[in-house]
């Protein structure tokens, strides 16, 4: 870049005053500054974020520019390349060696829109630039194939490293496996617990997930054999609880939350999502009608001191998008924005958890 006018050490010294807002350490100590290049009157470098869905990306960029202008030179031209490398808590899980984070999406009861939230979180994370997969663990009532318009698709089996592996269905850039891809859509799956848990084991161990930043597990309602098998089988990054605002849903959501917190399981709660938080008619987009009560999920999160990831409105377009097989997070509008915000908050909580927990 020509004759150097400042040194790399001076630039790193200035950037060492910039703190990552969530991790509470400076960018240099965290190893987030890469590829510093210097020239006459200019500097280029890369900031490696902990997730492409980082909600504080622009703040970090602005803080870097301000620190260099304040501590090095006010007229220095600064070019910052913002990239991301998703962090992981475990070095490698033998069942899913390329998967960095496994997140359980759970609810205490059915009918709260857990699968809708899972599908749209996956889509929002994918649109942020992450590699995402969904494992539909609701063996007897799979919904993911319908929500992605893939119910007629069937996964292939290919040999990988001498072993036959299921190739997950790829839809909208998201890898998926579900019993809905393996059994006719109009046929029930009347299996007992042991058969369901064996299917779950195969979904993990016999599926070629390859490399993923986030694998979302769409769990069945309640706390069943599937839940117990999951926490015994895989080291979870954490769990997300989905609820609606009304009292009966909150009571069941509490049970789901307590399941992950109990001794012997100890899976951290990454946050709580309040679905169907309020109704907004399409013709009155500024109106909010709290049909099921107000702020129930937010108050539950406050009570148990877990992050509140956000709320999703009850909007007809969300249901229509799910029925049409294209999650609304892939579009534009208030609903897509709500899911993008929740996804960013979830990615933020995962990064905080990974940074604050010793690597295993």
N, C-alpha and C positions, 0 to 999 in steps of 0.2 A: 504493500500500500504506500510505498514511498518512504521517505525519511521519517523516522519516529519523532514525534514532538512531546509525547508523554510516555511513561513506562506502564507496563502491564500491572506492576505492583501498585502504582498509584491508583489505577482504575479499580483494582480489586479492593484496595483500601477504602475507596469511596463506597463501593457496593457492599462492603462488609457492615455498613451502617444501615442497610436496607433490610428490614425484618420481614420474613414471611408471616403474614398476619395470623394465620391459623397455627402454625407450628412454633411460633414465638422464638425463632432463631434466625440469624442473618443468612442471606442467600449464599454467601461464600462458604460459611461453615456447613451448610446443608448440601454443598456441592451442586448447586443449581446454576452456577455461572460457567459457561463453556465457550471455547473458541474465541477468546479475546484477540482481536486484531486492531492494530493501531496505525495511524497515519497522520500526516500533517493536517491538523485541525479536525480530525474525525476519529471515531472509535466504533467498532462493530463487535457485538458479542451475542451469545445465545443464552436465554433463560429457559431452563428445563423445568417446567411445572410438574407437579405430582399427579396431575390429571388433565386431559384436554378439556374437561368440563369445569375447570376452575372458575368460580364466580368472581374471583378477585384478580383476574388476569390484567385488566386495564390499570387497576390500582398499583400492582407490582411494576408494570411498565412505567407508569408515571413517577413512582417512587425512585426507580433506577435513574431516570432522566434527571430528576430534581437533585439527587445526591451527587451525580457527576457534575452538573452545572454549578452546584453550590460549593463542592469541595475540590474540583479540578479546574474547570474554566467555564464561564457562563456562555461562551460562544462555541464550545466544542460541538461538532455535529455528531449525533448519536443515532446509530441504527441498531435496533434490537430485534432479533429473531426469537419469537415466542414459540416454543415447542413443548412437548410433554412426554413424560415416561411414567406410566402408572406404576405406583409402588405396590409391593406385596409383603404380606406378613410372614409367609413361609418360603423357604428356598425352593421346594418342589414337593408336590404330593404325588406318590407313585401311581395313583389312579388317574389323576388329571395333571400331568407334569407341566403342561404349558399354560395352565390357568392361574392367573395371579390372584384373583379375589372371587370368593364364592359368597353370595348374599342370599339368604333365605327371605322370601316375601311371604308373610304369614298373616292370618287373621284368626280371631277367636270363633267366628261364625261365618256361614256362607251368606252370599247376597250382598256383600259390602263392596264388590267391585275389585277384588284382589287381583284377578287375572287381567282386568282392564288396566289397572295400575302397573302391573308387571310388564305388559306389552308396551305400554307407552313410556315407561322408564327406560326399557331396553332401546326403544326407538330414539328417545332423546339423548341417551348416552352415545349411541351409534352416530347420531348427527353431530355430536361434539367432536368426533374423531376417534372414539374408543372402539376397540374390538370387543364385541358383545355376543353372548349366547344366552339361550333360555332352556332350562331343563324343566319340563312340565311334570311335576311330581304328583299331580292329581290323577292317579292311575285310572280311577273309575269314572271321573268326570272331567276329562281333558278339554280345555277351552282354547288353548294357544293356537292350534291349527286353524280354527275358524277365524280368530282375530287377525291372523296374518293371511287369510285367503289361501291357505295351503292344505285344506282338508283332503284334497284329492291326491296329494303328493305322497310318495312312499320313499323312504331312505334306501340307498344302495348299501351293499356290503362289499368292502374291498379289503384286500390283503395289505396290511401295513406292518413292516418289520416282522414278517412271518406269521402274523396273527390276523384273523378276520375281524375287521372293525366296522361298526355302523358309521356311515357318513351322514352327519346331521343335515337336515333340510336347511338350505340357505334362502332366506326371503328378506328382501330389503337390506341385504348385507348383514343380517343377524342369523347366527346358527341356532337351530332348534331341534330338540328331540322330544317326542311325546307319544304316549300310547295311542293318541288319535291318528298318528301316521301309520301305526302297525295293525290296528283293528278297524273293521268297518264302522263308519260314523254312527250307524243306526243299531249297532250291536252293543249290549251291555258287557261290562267286564266284571262278572260275579266272582271275584277272587277273594280268598281269605288273606289275612294280614301277611303271612309268610311269603305268599306268591307276589304280593305287591312290593314287599321289601326287596325280594330278589330282582324284580324288574328295575327297581331304583338302582340297585347295585350295578346292573348291566348298563343302565343309562350312563352311569359314570365310567365304569371300567372298560366297557366294550364299545364306547363311542369315540370316534376320532375328533376330539375337540380342538386339537392343535393348539395354537396360541390365542388366548383370550385375556383381555384386561378385566372383564367382569362377566361372571356366569351367574345369572339370576335363577333362583329356584322357586318356581310357582308351586307352593305347598297346598295341599287340600285344607279345607276348614278344620278348626279344632286342633287337638293335640293327640295324634294317633301313632300307630306303629311306624308310619312313614317319617314322622318328625323324630322319633327316637333313633331310627336307623340312620337318618341323615346326620345327626350330631355325633353318632358313633363312627360313621363311615368317613366323613370329610371334616377337615379343620375349617370351620366357617369363619369368614372375616367378620360377619355380624348378621343381624336380622333386622328387617323392616316390618313394622306392624301397620296393617291397614284397617281403618275403622270408619264408621259413619258417626255423625254427632249424637244420635239418640242413645238413651240410657241403656237399653238392652244390648246394643252393639258395643258400647264402652265396657260393659260388664264382661262380655266375652273377650274383648280385646285385652282387658287386664289379665285374664287367664293365659292368653297367648303370650303376653309380655312376661308374666311370671314363670311360664314354662322355660323360657330361655335363660332366665335369671337363677333358676334353682340350682342347688349344689349338685355337682357332678355333671352339669351341662355348661353353665357359665359362658353362654354366648352373648357377647355385648349387643345391646340394642342400638343400632345405628340411627334410628329415628322412627317417628310415627307420621303417617300420612292420613289426613282426614279427607275421605272421598264423599261426594255428594254433599259438600259443605253447605251449599245454598243453591237455589234454583234461579236461573236467569233465562227469561224468554228471549228468543232470537229477535223479536220485534222491540224488546225493551232491554237492550244490552247493559244499561247502567243500573237496572233494578236487581235487587237481591232479595229472595224470599227464603227464609230459613225454615224449610219444611220439617226438618228432623231435629231442630234445636240449633243452638249457636255455640260455636267454640268448644264443643265437647271434646274433640280430639286434642285441641291445644291445651285444655285444662288437664287432661289425662297425662299429657307429656310433661307438663309442669309438676304435677303431683309426683311422678316417678323420676323426675329429673333426667329425662331423655330428650334428645333433640326433636324439635317439631320441624319436619322437613317441608311442610306446606299443605295447602288445601286444594282440592279439585272441585270445581262447580258441577252441579247437576245440569248438564246441557244436552239437548237432544242430539246434537252433532257428534258427541262422543260415542253415544250408543250406535248411531248410524255408521260411523267410521269403523267401529268394531264389527258390525254385521257385514259391512262391505269388504272386510279383510284388509284394511289399511289403517293402522292406528293413527289417531288424530294428531299425535305428536309429530307426524311427518308433514303436516300442513302448517298453515300460519293462522294466527288468531289467539284469542285469550286462553283457550284450552291448551293449545300447544305451548304457549308461554308458561302456563302453570306447570305443565309437566317438565319443561326445560329447567324451570327454577328448582323443582323438587329433585331432578336428576343432578343438577349442579350442587345442591345442598348435600345430597347423598354422597357424591364423589368427594366432596369436602370432608365429610365425616369419616369416610374410608381412609383418606390421606392422613387425617389426624390420628386415627386409630393405629395405622401402620407405623407412623413416626413415633408414637408414644409407647409402643409395645416392643419388647425385645424380639428380634428376628428368631424364628424357630427353625 
